[in-house]
């Protein structure tokens, strides 16, 4: 039938898109053959075969005629008036441009054949098997249904975005908020870290090394969580945790030897972060659309390639942070091959070289971790090592004010002196001392408790003293409770309750009240929240693992 029925909409769309015949064409694709039969409309208008009509119109326009000057044979005069009546949008010159750019292509492939061709094109374009190309095809098909109803123009970037997955970045690998209060003494360290990351002539690798609980993750979060207008504008561009930080709102608490300490999780997570940040530029940066189309070494290659390019374009180093190296090192002891591969996949200072890429690593000092790469354990000219000092009196005072109940000022100051004397400014020891202070009613009680629990002798002695005290609260503790309790606190990926333990381990003969008492006596190593009991810090889990 004649195209005049829909030519008005097509012409209007052409004008709205501001297309010109020199740069664009309007093509009607149809799987029908070029007909030779004359059609008749409902009103009796005789319509010529489409191809014949378009060829006549093209020849007329090629002679420089206006629409009024185009005269068909008498039998098609009514059809021509019908066509012209539909072309009411725009000016006369614009309507002529539209008709000059218009063409019809008949005998096109059937839908099934088009699907087969597109699948083959996707397979060849991305060098993947047809089974992996099908999800890309389905994503395009779904997007096409939207585009045909609400979009006049589709770019190649939009097609790439349609095929990319939205939700591949795990929630737990987004930077946790820095805890409050942020200690005043840490501001100098924060400035030093930021200076090292911004230094154009700095080392390829920056290693933030400090004792357990010193605040490595908090420092990094303080930088990473700053608001930026566009992706990758911040000092820290990509970030990965080799563990899941323990926070009060985390319903699950995975152990060190978990799926985070894997090379594939590391590089696929970083690739997903790049994909999200480069949305709308996926084709420009040749971003792989889906992780399952790659091996992790291929993902690693793409991450480093894009990091180099982005660093060059931003005229500064593109910084990638991997936090929790000590957790990864301990995981080697439980799942050797998997965690070892994780360390081997880290790009060293020699590989990074002069490229505008900087790798920042955070973890406990390397002296106790032979699993670390050799370029971290031994001095290397390409590695800058930064540390975190002890807490100062003002830091402890701020923590007391934030965590303690309402108490007289002189009581707080006296407690401050006791805590500093017992902890020597060790960050994690201060945190535990403040938790002890919250349950003490006098300075004498606090002093006695810190001394009895051997906090001044080091954290390991402190943990052991609390552990012995808790087990002593239950007369005639059944054989096996010690190992089972340590295992549950160390490995169970959820909050623990007395009811859960009593139900799961009936053979031990402890009531839910006795299990709850054990958990309570383990405070402050173990704390209670609405969902149950959890360890306060990952370092406590390390202690428990040592008992197994």
C-alpha positions as CSV (number, residue, x, y, z in Angstrom):
1,X,0.0,0.0,0.0
2,X,1.1,3.7,-0.4
3,X,3.3,5.0,2.3
4,X,1.3,8.2,2.9
5,X,-0.5,6.6,5.9
6,X,2.6,6.9,8.0
7,X,4.8,9.4,6.1
8,X,3.6,12.2,8.3
9,X,5.0,10.6,11.5
10,X,8.2,9.7,9.7
11,X,8.7,13.1,8.3
12,X,8.0,14.8,11.7
13,X,10.5,12.5,13.4
14,X,13.1,13.3,10.7
15,X,12.7,17.0,11.3
16,X,12.9,16.7,15.1
17,X,16.1,14.8,14.8
18,X,17.5,17.6,12.6
19,X,18.9,15.1,10.1
20,X,20.2,16.2,6.7
21,X,20.3,14.2,3.5
22,X,24.0,14.7,3.3
23,X,24.7,12.8,6.6
24,X,21.6,10.6,7.1
25,X,19.0,8.6,5.3
26,X,15.5,7.5,6.1
27,X,15.1,3.9,5.0
28,X,12.0,1.8,5.0
29,X,13.0,-1.9,5.5
30,X,10.4,-4.5,4.6
31,X,10.5,-8.3,4.2
32,X,7.9,-8.0,1.4
33,X,8.8,-8.2,-2.2
34,X,8.4,-5.2,-4.5
35,X,4.8,-5.4,-5.6
36,X,3.5,-4.6,-9.1
37,X,-0.2,-4.5,-8.2
38,X,-2.3,-1.3,-7.9
39,X,-3.9,-0.8,-4.5
40,X,-7.2,0.9,-3.7
41,X,-7.8,2.8,-0.5
42,X,-11.0,2.7,1.5
43,X,-12.0,6.0,-0.1
44,X,-11.5,4.6,-3.6
45,X,-8.1,6.3,-4.3
46,X,-6.0,4.2,-6.7
47,X,-2.4,3.8,-5.3
48,X,0.5,2.8,-7.5
49,X,3.0,0.1,-6.6
50,X,5.3,1.6,-3.9
51,X,8.7,1.0,-5.6
52,X,7.4,2.4,-8.9
53,X,6.0,5.5,-7.1
54,X,9.2,6.2,-5.1
55,X,11.4,5.8,-8.3
56,X,9.2,8.4,-10.1
57,X,9.4,10.8,-7.2
58,X,13.2,10.5,-6.9
59,X,13.6,11.2,-10.7
60,X,11.4,14.3,-10.4
61,X,13.3,15.7,-7.4
62,X,16.6,15.0,-9.1
63,X,15.6,17.5,-11.7
64,X,15.3,20.2,-9.0
65,X,11.6,20.4,-9.0
66,X,9.5,21.5,-6.1
67,X,6.6,19.3,-4.8
68,X,4.1,21.4,-6.6
69,X,6.0,21.0,-9.8
70,X,6.0,17.2,-9.6
71,X,3.2,15.9,-11.8
72,X,2.5,12.1,-12.0
73,X,0.3,10.5,-14.6
74,X,-3.3,11.4,-14.4
75,X,-4.3,8.1,-12.9
76,X,-2.0,8.7,-9.9
77,X,-3.0,12.3,-9.3
78,X,-5.3,11.6,-6.4
79,X,-2.6,9.4,-4.7
80,X,-0.1,12.1,-5.1
81,X,-2.4,14.7,-3.5
82,X,-3.0,12.2,-0.7
83,X,0.8,11.9,-0.2
84,X,1.4,15.6,-0.2
85,X,-1.4,16.2,2.4
86,X,0.5,14.1,4.9
87,X,3.7,16.2,4.5
88,X,2.6,19.2,6.6
89,X,5.5,19.4,9.0
90,X,8.4,21.9,8.6
91,X,9.1,24.2,5.7
92,X,9.0,23.3,2.0
93,X,12.8,22.9,1.8
94,X,12.8,20.6,4.8
95,X,10.1,18.4,3.2
96,X,12.2,18.2,0.1
97,X,15.3,17.2,2.0
98,X,13.3,14.4,3.7
99,X,12.0,13.0,0.4
100,X,15.5,13.1,-1.1
101,X,16.9,11.1,1.8
102,X,14.0,8.6,1.8
103,X,14.3,5.1,0.2
104,X,12.7,1.7,0.4
105,X,14.5,-1.6,0.6
106,X,12.4,-4.6,0.0
107,X,13.0,-8.4,0.2
108,X,14.7,-8.1,3.6
109,X,15.4,-11.1,5.8
110,X,12.7,-12.6,8.0
111,X,12.9,-12.0,11.8
112,X,14.3,-15.5,12.5
113,X,17.1,-14.9,9.9
114,X,17.8,-11.5,11.4
115,X,18.2,-13.0,14.9
116,X,20.6,-15.6,13.5
117,X,22.7,-13.0,11.8
118,X,22.8,-10.7,14.8
119,X,23.9,-13.6,17.1
120,X,26.7,-14.4,14.6
121,X,27.7,-10.7,14.5
122,X,27.9,-10.6,18.4
123,X,29.8,-13.8,18.5
124,X,32.4,-12.5,16.0
125,X,32.5,-9.0,17.5
126,X,33.3,-10.1,21.1
127,X,35.1,-13.4,20.1
128,X,32.8,-15.5,22.3
129,X,30.7,-18.7,22.0
130,X,27.2,-18.4,20.7
131,X,25.8,-19.4,24.1
132,X,27.5,-16.4,25.7
133,X,26.3,-14.1,22.9
134,X,22.7,-14.9,23.5
135,X,22.3,-12.9,26.7
136,X,23.7,-9.9,24.8
137,X,21.2,-10.5,22.1
138,X,18.4,-10.7,24.6
139,X,19.5,-7.4,26.2
140,X,19.5,-5.7,22.8
141,X,16.1,-7.1,22.0
142,X,14.7,-5.8,25.3
143,X,16.2,-2.4,24.7
144,X,14.9,-2.3,21.2
145,X,11.3,-2.6,22.5
146,X,11.9,0.5,24.6
147,X,13.7,2.4,21.9
148,X,10.9,1.9,19.3
149,X,8.4,3.6,21.6
150,X,10.3,6.4,23.3
151,X,13.5,7.1,21.4
152,X,14.2,8.7,18.0
153,X,17.9,8.1,17.9
154,X,20.1,5.3,19.3
155,X,23.9,5.7,19.5
156,X,26.5,2.9,19.5
157,X,27.3,3.8,23.2
158,X,23.6,3.3,24.1
159,X,23.7,-0.1,22.5
160,X,26.8,-1.1,24.5
161,X,25.2,0.2,27.7
162,X,22.1,-1.9,27.0
163,X,24.2,-5.0,26.8
164,X,26.1,-4.3,30.0
165,X,24.9,-5.6,33.3
166,X,23.8,-3.0,35.9
167,X,24.4,-4.8,39.2
168,X,27.8,-6.5,39.3
169,X,29.4,-4.5,42.1
170,X,28.9,-6.2,45.5
171,X,27.5,-4.0,48.2
172,X,30.2,-5.1,50.7
173,X,32.9,-3.7,48.5
174,X,31.7,-0.2,48.7
175,X,33.7,1.9,51.1
176,X,32.2,1.9,54.6
177,X,31.8,5.3,56.3
178,X,34.7,6.3,58.5
179,X,33.8,5.8,62.2
180,X,33.0,8.7,64.5
181,X,34.9,10.3,66.0
182,X,37.7,10.7,63.5
183,X,40.7,11.1,65.7
184,X,42.5,14.5,65.5
185,X,45.9,12.9,65.5
186,X,45.0,11.0,62.3
187,X,44.6,14.2,60.3
188,X,48.4,14.4,59.8
189,X,48.5,10.8,58.6
190,X,45.6,11.5,56.3
191,X,47.4,14.4,54.8
192,X,50.5,12.3,54.4
193,X,48.6,9.5,52.6
194,X,46.8,12.0,50.3
195,X,50.1,13.7,49.5
196,X,51.7,10.3,48.6
197,X,48.7,9.5,46.3
198,X,48.8,12.9,44.6
199,X,52.5,13.1,44.1
200,X,53.3,13.1,40.4
201,X,56.8,11.8,41.0
202,X,55.8,9.4,43.7
203,X,56.2,5.6,43.9
204,X,54.1,3.2,41.9
205,X,53.0,1.4,45.1
206,X,52.0,3.0,48.4
207,X,51.8,0.6,51.4
208,X,49.8,1.8,54.4
209,X,51.0,-0.6,57.2
210,X,49.9,-0.5,60.8
211,X,48.9,-2.6,63.8
212,X,45.5,-4.2,64.0
213,X,42.7,-1.7,64.6
214,X,45.0,1.3,64.0
215,X,42.5,2.8,61.5
216,X,43.8,1.9,58.1
217,X,40.4,1.2,56.6
218,X,39.0,4.3,58.3
219,X,41.7,6.5,56.8
220,X,41.1,5.2,53.4
221,X,37.4,5.7,53.7
222,X,37.9,9.3,54.8
223,X,39.5,9.9,51.4
224,X,37.4,7.6,49.3
225,X,34.0,8.8,50.5
226,X,34.4,12.4,49.5
227,X,31.8,13.6,47.1
228,X,32.9,14.1,43.5
229,X,30.9,15.4,40.5
230,X,32.0,12.7,38.1
231,X,33.4,9.1,38.5
232,X,37.1,8.8,39.1
233,X,37.6,12.5,40.0
234,X,38.5,11.6,43.6
235,X,42.0,10.8,44.8
236,X,41.0,7.1,45.1
237,X,39.4,5.8,41.8
238,X,38.8,2.1,42.5
239,X,38.7,0.1,45.8
240,X,38.6,-3.5,46.8
241,X,38.4,-5.2,50.3
242,X,40.1,-8.5,50.8
243,X,37.6,-8.9,53.7
244,X,34.3,-7.6,54.7
245,X,34.7,-4.9,57.5
246,X,32.7,-5.8,60.6
247,X,30.1,-3.2,61.3
248,X,27.0,-3.2,63.5
249,X,24.7,-3.1,60.5
250,X,26.3,-6.1,58.8
251,X,23.9,-9.1,59.0
252,X,26.6,-11.5,57.9
253,X,30.2,-11.7,59.0
254,X,32.3,-13.9,56.6
255,X,35.7,-15.2,57.8
256,X,39.1,-14.4,56.4
257,X,39.2,-17.6,54.2
258,X,36.3,-16.6,52.1
259,X,35.5,-15.8,48.5
260,X,36.9,-12.2,48.7
261,X,40.5,-13.5,48.7
262,X,40.4,-14.6,45.1
263,X,42.1,-13.2,42.1
264,X,38.9,-13.4,40.0
265,X,36.8,-11.6,42.6
266,X,39.4,-8.8,42.8
267,X,39.7,-8.1,39.1
268,X,36.1,-8.7,38.2
269,X,35.1,-6.3,41.0
270,X,37.5,-3.6,39.8
271,X,36.3,-4.1,36.2
272,X,32.6,-3.8,37.4
273,X,33.5,-0.5,39.1
274,X,35.1,0.8,35.9
275,X,32.1,-0.3,33.8
276,X,29.7,1.5,36.2
277,X,31.9,4.7,36.1
278,X,32.3,4.6,32.3
279,X,28.6,4.1,31.6
280,X,27.9,6.0,28.4
281,X,31.5,5.6,27.3
282,X,31.8,1.8,27.2
283,X,32.4,1.6,23.4
284,X,34.9,4.5,23.6
285,X,37.0,2.8,26.2
286,X,36.4,-0.7,24.9
287,X,35.0,-1.9,28.2
288,X,34.0,-5.6,28.3
289,X,30.3,-5.6,28.8
290,X,30.0,-8.6,31.1
291,X,32.4,-10.3,33.5
292,X,31.3,-13.8,32.4
293,X,32.7,-13.2,29.0
294,X,36.2,-13.1,30.3
295,X,38.8,-15.0,32.4
296,X,40.2,-13.1,35.4
297,X,43.6,-12.5,33.7
298,X,41.8,-10.9,30.8
299,X,39.8,-8.8,33.2
300,X,43.1,-7.8,34.9
301,X,44.6,-6.7,31.5
302,X,41.5,-4.6,30.7
303,X,41.5,-2.9,34.2
304,X,45.2,-1.9,33.9
305,X,44.7,-0.8,30.3
306,X,41.8,1.5,31.2
307,X,43.5,2.7,34.3
308,X,46.5,3.8,32.2
309,X,44.3,5.6,29.7
310,X,42.3,7.4,32.3
311,X,45.4,8.4,34.2
312,X,46.8,9.9,31.0
313,X,43.6,11.7,30.1
314,X,43.3,13.1,33.7
315,X,47.0,14.0,33.8
316,X,47.4,12.4,37.2
317,X,47.8,8.9,38.7
318,X,44.8,6.6,38.6
319,X,44.8,5.1,42.1
320,X,43.6,1.6,42.9
321,X,43.3,0.6,46.5
322,X,43.4,-3.0,47.8
323,X,42.6,-3.1,51.6
324,X,43.1,-6.0,54.0
325,X,46.3,-7.7,52.9
326,X,46.8,-9.3,56.3
327,X,43.4,-11.0,56.0
328,X,44.3,-12.3,52.6
329,X,47.6,-13.6,54.0
330,X,45.8,-15.5,56.7
331,X,43.5,-16.9,54.1
332,X,46.5,-18.5,52.4
333,X,46.9,-20.7,55.5
334,X,43.3,-22.0,55.0
335,X,42.9,-22.0,51.2
336,X,46.5,-21.9,49.9
337,X,46.2,-22.0,46.2
338,X,43.3,-19.7,45.9
339,X,44.7,-17.0,48.1
340,X,48.2,-17.4,46.7
341,X,46.9,-16.6,43.3
342,X,45.3,-13.4,44.7
343,X,48.7,-12.1,45.8
344,X,50.4,-13.2,42.6
345,X,47.8,-11.2,40.6
346,X,48.8,-7.9,42.3
347,X,50.8,-5.7,39.9
348,X,54.1,-4.9,41.5
349,X,56.1,-1.6,41.2
350,X,58.2,-2.9,38.4
351,X,55.2,-3.8,36.3
352,X,53.5,-0.5,36.9
353,X,56.7,1.4,36.2
354,X,56.2,4.9,34.9
355,X,52.6,4.4,33.9
356,X,50.1,6.9,35.4
357,X,48.7,4.2,37.7
358,X,49.2,3.9,41.5
359,X,48.5,0.9,43.6
360,X,47.8,1.5,47.3
361,X,47.8,-1.5,49.6
362,X,46.7,-1.6,53.2
363,X,47.5,-4.2,55.8
364,X,49.4,-5.1,59.0
365,X,53.2,-5.0,59.0
366,X,54.8,-7.5,56.7
367,X,57.2,-9.0,59.3
368,X,54.5,-11.5,60.4
369,X,53.3,-12.3,57.0
370,X,55.6,-14.2,54.7
371,X,52.7,-14.6,52.3
372,X,53.1,-10.9,51.2
373,X,54.8,-10.3,47.8
374,X,58.5,-10.0,48.2
375,X,58.5,-6.4,47.0
376,X,56.4,-5.6,50.2
377,X,58.5,-7.7,52.6
378,X,61.9,-6.3,51.5
379,X,62.8,-2.7,50.8
380,X,62.0,-1.7,47.2
381,X,62.6,1.7,45.6
382,X,59.2,1.6,44.0
383,X,57.3,1.1,47.3
384,X,56.5,4.0,49.7
385,X,55.7,2.7,53.1
386,X,53.5,4.8,55.4
387,X,52.5,4.1,59.0
388,X,50.0,5.2,61.6
389,X,51.1,6.3,65.0
390,X,49.7,5.8,68.5
391,X,46.6,7.6,69.7
392,X,47.1,10.8,71.7
393,X,45.2,12.0,74.8
394,X,42.8,14.1,72.8
395,X,41.9,11.1,70.7
396,X,41.1,9.0,73.7
397,X,39.1,11.8,75.2
398,X,37.0,12.1,72.1
399,X,36.4,8.4,72.1
400,X,35.4,8.5,75.8
401,X,33.0,11.3,75.1
402,X,31.4,9.5,72.1
403,X,31.1,6.0,73.6
404,X,30.7,6.4,77.4
405,X,27.6,7.1,79.3
406,X,27.0,10.4,81.0
407,X,29.6,10.7,83.7
408,X,31.2,13.6,85.7
409,X,34.1,15.3,83.8
410,X,36.6,14.5,86.6
411,X,35.7,10.7,86.3
412,X,36.3,10.9,82.5
413,X,39.7,12.5,83.0
414,X,40.8,10.0,85.6
415,X,39.6,7.1,83.3
416,X,41.6,8.8,80.5
417,X,44.8,8.5,82.5
418,X,44.1,4.9,83.4
419,X,43.4,4.0,79.8
420,X,46.5,5.7,78.4
421,X,48.7,4.0,81.0
422,X,47.3,0.6,80.3
423,X,47.2,0.8,76.4
424,X,50.2,3.0,75.6
425,X,48.1,4.5,72.8
426,X,47.5,1.3,70.9
427,X,44.4,2.0,68.9
428,X,42.6,-1.3,69.3
429,X,43.6,-1.6,73.0
430,X,42.1,1.9,73.6
431,X,38.9,0.8,71.9
432,X,38.6,-2.2,74.2
433,X,39.5,-0.2,77.3
434,X,36.8,2.3,76.5
435,X,34.3,-0.6,76.2
436,X,35.5,-1.8,79.6
437,X,35.0,1.7,81.0
438,X,31.4,1.8,79.9
439,X,30.5,-1.0,82.4
440,X,32.6,0.2,85.3
441,X,31.1,2.4,88.0
442,X,34.4,3.6,89.7
443,X,38.0,4.3,88.6
444,X,39.2,1.6,91.0
445,X,37.0,-1.0,89.2
446,X,38.3,0.1,85.8
447,X,41.9,-0.1,87.0
448,X,41.4,-3.5,88.6
449,X,39.7,-4.9,85.5
450,X,42.4,-3.6,83.1
451,X,45.1,-5.1,85.3
452,X,43.3,-8.5,85.8
453,X,42.6,-8.8,82.1
454,X,46.3,-8.0,81.3
455,X,45.5,-5.3,78.8
456,X,48.9,-3.7,79.5
457,X,50.7,-6.9,78.5
458,X,49.4,-6.8,74.9
459,X,46.2,-7.7,73.1
460,X,46.9,-11.4,72.9
461,X,47.2,-11.6,76.7
462,X,44.1,-9.5,77.0
463,X,42.1,-11.8,74.7
464,X,43.3,-14.9,76.5
465,X,42.4,-13.5,79.9
466,X,38.9,-12.7,78.9
467,X,38.5,-16.1,77.2
468,X,39.5,-17.9,80.4
469,X,37.3,-15.7,82.6
470,X,34.2,-16.3,80.3
471,X,34.6,-20.1,80.4
472,X,35.1,-20.0,84.1
473,X,31.7,-18.6,84.5
474,X,30.1,-21.9,83.6
475,X,30.7,-24.7,86.2
476,X,32.0,-28.0,84.7
477,X,32.2,-26.9,81.1
478,X,31.5,-29.9,78.9
479,X,34.4,-31.1,76.7
480,X,34.4,-29.5,73.3
481,X,32.7,-26.3,74.3
482,X,35.9,-24.3,73.9
483,X,36.7,-25.4,70.4
484,X,33.0,-25.2,69.3
485,X,32.6,-21.7,70.7
486,X,35.7,-20.4,69.0
487,X,34.7,-22.0,65.8
488,X,31.2,-20.5,65.9
489,X,32.4,-17.0,66.6
490,X,35.2,-17.3,64.0
491,X,33.4,-18.9,61.1
492,X,29.7,-18.6,61.4
493,X,28.5,-16.0,58.9
494,X,25.6,-14.7,61.0
495,X,24.9,-13.3,64.4
496,X,24.8,-15.9,67.2
497,X,22.2,-16.3,70.0
498,X,21.9,-18.5,73.0
499,X,18.8,-20.1,71.5
500,X,20.7,-20.9,68.2
501,X,23.6,-22.5,70.0
502,X,21.5,-24.5,72.4
503,X,19.4,-25.8,69.5
504,X,22.3,-26.6,67.2
505,X,24.4,-28.3,69.9
506,X,21.9,-30.1,72.2
507,X,24.5,-32.9,72.9
508,X,26.6,-30.6,74.9
509,X,23.8,-30.1,77.5
510,X,24.1,-26.3,77.8
511,X,20.9,-24.2,78.1
512,X,20.3,-21.1,76.0
513,X,20.8,-19.1,79.1
514,X,24.2,-20.6,79.7
515,X,25.2,-19.9,76.1
516,X,24.0,-16.3,76.4
517,X,26.1,-16.0,79.6
518,X,29.2,-17.2,77.8
519,X,28.7,-14.6,75.1
520,X,28.0,-11.9,77.6
521,X,31.2,-12.8,79.6
522,X,33.2,-12.5,76.5
523,X,32.6,-8.7,76.3
524,X,34.0,-6.5,75.0
525,X,35.6,-9.0,72.6
526,X,32.0,-10.0,71.7
527,X,29.2,-7.4,71.6
528,X,25.5,-7.7,71.4
529,X,23.2,-6.0,69.0
530,X,19.5,-6.6,68.1
531,X,20.3,-9.6,65.9
532,X,22.6,-11.3,68.4
533,X,26.3,-11.5,69.3
534,X,29.2,-10.7,67.1
535,X,33.0,-10.1,67.5
536,X,33.9,-6.5,67.9
537,X,36.9,-6.5,65.6
538,X,38.5,-8.8,63.0
539,X,41.6,-9.1,65.2
540,X,39.5,-11.0,67.7
541,X,38.7,-13.5,65.0
542,X,42.4,-13.9,64.3
543,X,42.9,-14.8,67.9
544,X,40.1,-17.3,67.8
545,X,41.5,-18.9,64.6
546,X,44.7,-19.5,66.4
547,X,42.8,-21.7,68.9
548,X,41.5,-24.0,66.3
